[in-house]
Structure formats: structure tokens, C-alpha cells
Amino acid sequence: MTNRLLAVLAGTIAGVLVIFLGDILIHTLFPAPGYLDMRIKGDVEKAIELMPIMALVLMLFYWLLSSFIGGLVAGKIAKHNWQLPTIFTGIVLLMAAVFNMISIPHPIWMVIIAIVLYVPAAYYGGKIMNKKVPKKKKQKKKRK
């Protein structure tokens, strides 16, 4: 039980770190116009509207990458019973994303794709981390 909780916590922290780094990247590559004040909600909404499509696609990519990495970490820690911790990690990160999308309106296509793919991305990360490697069969030596 403690191992699973630790897996979800560590996976969530890893996912949030990816989002944090992704936000830094987005704001570095695509800075908001100087006349907008990012402390004002209306200006933040305007900045999202003015973002180029490539910035929005990149943002969606690192959102889903955060869930995938979170699932990898949760799956690595949980090991044998990895499915539930990776799903919960995806759900926690999705809830944070939904809160963000409610606070700052995003294009509807981003919202739909994120909602549909957040949890599967975490699950797939955990699955990759726990993929069973088939054992090599021992070859019998032939007698001459």
C-alpha cells in the first residue's frame, strides 16, 4: 500500500516537473507580447489566443509527455502491481490539467485531446517500464 502511494506521489512530482520545464520552454520560444501583463487573467487568456499553433501543439505534447513520464516513474516504483498507481498518476495529472484549462481557457481541440489521452499516456509509461523481457531459450548442444 505504501509502495503504491509512493509510486503515485513520485510519478505526479515527475509529471509536474516535466510541465514546469515545458512551460519554461514555451515561454522562452514563444514569449508573450510585451504589452500583456501575465499577472492579469484577461491578458493571460489573450496570450493563449495569440500563441502560434506550433506553440499549442508543443504545449499539448509536453502535457502528454508529463503523464507518460509520471507513469514511467510510478511503474518503476510500483513494479509488480504497477497498473493502479500509473492510472492514479494519470488521473491526478489530468485533474491538475483540467483545473488549468478551466482557469485559463485553451482551444477546445487541446482540451479534448488532453482529456482523452492523459490517463492512457500514464498507463503506457508504466507498461513500458514493466514490459517483460522474454527469456532466451537455452540451445541444446548437438553431439557429434
N, C-alpha and C positions, 0 to 999 in steps of 0.2 A: 504494500500500500504506500509506504513512504517513498519507495523507489519510483513508483508511478507518479506521485505528486512532484517529486524532484524532477522527473523527466519533463512533465508539463511546464513546470516553472522555468527550467533551463531552456527548453525549446521556445517558450514565449520570450524570454530575455534575448535569446539569439535572434529571433524574428524581429523584435523591436530594434535591435542593433542594426540589422540589415535595413530596416525602414529609415532609421536615423541617418545612416550613411547614404542611402538613396536620396533622401531629402537634401542632404548637403550637395550631392552630385547634381541634382536637378537645379537647385538654386545657383550653383556655380555655372553650369552650362547654359541655363535659360533664366537669367536674372529678371526680376520683375521691373517694369518701367520705374524710373526714379521718382515720378510724380505720385506713385502709390505708396501709402503708408501701411505696412504689413501688420500694424497693431490695430488697424480698423477693419472690422469684419467685412464691410462692403468693399473695401479695397482688395482684401484677400480674394473675395468672390470675383472681382473684376480681373485680378491677376490670373485666376484659373481660366476665365473666359478668353483671355488674351494669349494663353500658352499655345505654342505651336503643337500640332498633332503629334509630332515626334516626341515632345516632352511628355505628353499624356501617355503615349504608348510605353515610354521608358518608365514612367511612374507606375503604370499597371504591371510592367514586368517585375520591378523590384518589390511591389506588393506581393505578387505571387511567389517570387524568389524568397521573400521573408518567411512565408508559410512553408515552403519546401525545406528551407534550412532549419526552421523550427522543428519540422517533422524529422529531419535527419538527426538533430540533436536529441530530441525526445526518444526516437527509436534506438539510438545508440545507448542511451542510459537505461531504457526500459528492457531492452534485449528480448527476452522470451515472450513477454506479453506486451508487445510494442504497439498493437493496433489501437487500443483505447487511449493511451497517452498521446499518440500522434493526432488522433481525431480531436481530442480535447484541446491540444495545442492549436490546431487549425481553427477550432471554434472560438477560442479566446482571441486569437489574432483577427479573426473575422469580426468579432464583436467590436474590437478596437477600430477596425477599418470602417464599419458601419457608423460608429459614433463620429468618426472623422468625416464621413460622407454626409452625415446629417448636419454636422457643424459647418462644413464648407461644401456647398453644392458642387458636385462633379458631373461631367457628362454622363447621361444615362447609360451609354454603352459600357463605360468603365464600371459603373455600379453593378450592372448585370453580370458582366464577366467576372468581376471580383467575387460577388456573392456565389456564383456557380462554381468557381474554381479554387477558392481559398482552402476549404477542407480537403478536397481531393489532392491538392498540391502537398499539404502536410502529410497526408496518408502515403502518398507516393514516395516522399522523402524518407519516411520511416520504413517503407517496404524495401527501398534500395539499400538502406543501411542494414537491413536484416535478411537480405537475399541469401538464400542457402547456396553455397557453392557445392556442386556435385563432387562427390569423392571419385578420384580416379580409380579405375579398376586395376587391380594388380594383374599383370600379364604373367601367365604361366610360362616357365622356361621349357622349351622343347628339348627333348632328349635326342641326341644323335645316335 
